[in-house]
Amino acid sequence: MDKQSNSDAIDLHSALNQLVRVYQFRDHDKIQTCCEGLSVNQYYVIDMLIEDGTAGIIDLTKRLYLNKSSISRIVDQLVDQGYIEKQESPTDGRAIRLNITEKSMAIHKQITESEIKDLNLKLKKINPRVSRAAINLISGLAIDAKNEFL
């Protein structure tokens, strides 16, 4: 590895860590204030279910890097609050599938629209070619990470 690529890797590592930290805190504050006390992890479960359509507890533990008892507790809270529903798996009577509700769709839409509005304001300040290159870079890193860790 040459000096430049090592330096770039160090700078990228630092930039990604800063971005993730800021977004986690921003998400926490935004989600807590808009969404009836919904936690960030609860929102992430809703987000995963909307993305996947349905999932089981084990699927969520792998995708969110949380242990089974944490996911089970989050899921139970979301069921109690009416954000998701549990359904017996049609192929395995012991397995539970988790499904979204209209309530979770509405809150997810509200949060997503707010995030897109914020990002649109930021992107207006950046050259379109640079923003597209950044999007491609982040998307590529996400795909690589998914393939490596999931």
TAJO-V720281 format. One record per pair of residues at least 24 apart in sequence whose ideal C-beta (glycine too) atoms are under 8 Angstrom apart, sorted by the first residue. I is the first residue (numbers start at 1). J is the second residue. Records with the same first field share a line. If there is no record, write none. Layout:
I=J / J
This chain:
16=141
30=111 / 114 / 115
31=111
34=110 / 111 / 114
35=107 / 110 / 111
36=81 / 107
38=81 / 83 / 107
39=74
41=66 / 70 / 74
42=74 / 77 / 78 / 83
43=107 / 108 / 111
45=71 / 74 / 75 / 78 / 84 / 98
46=78 / 83 / 84 / 100 / 104 / 107 / 108
47=108
49=84 / 98 / 99 / 100 / 104
50=100 / 104 / 105 / 108
54=87 / 97 / 98 / 99
55=97 / 98
56=89 / 95 / 96 / 97 / 98
57=96 / 98
60=98
62=150
63=150
65=149
78=104
83=107
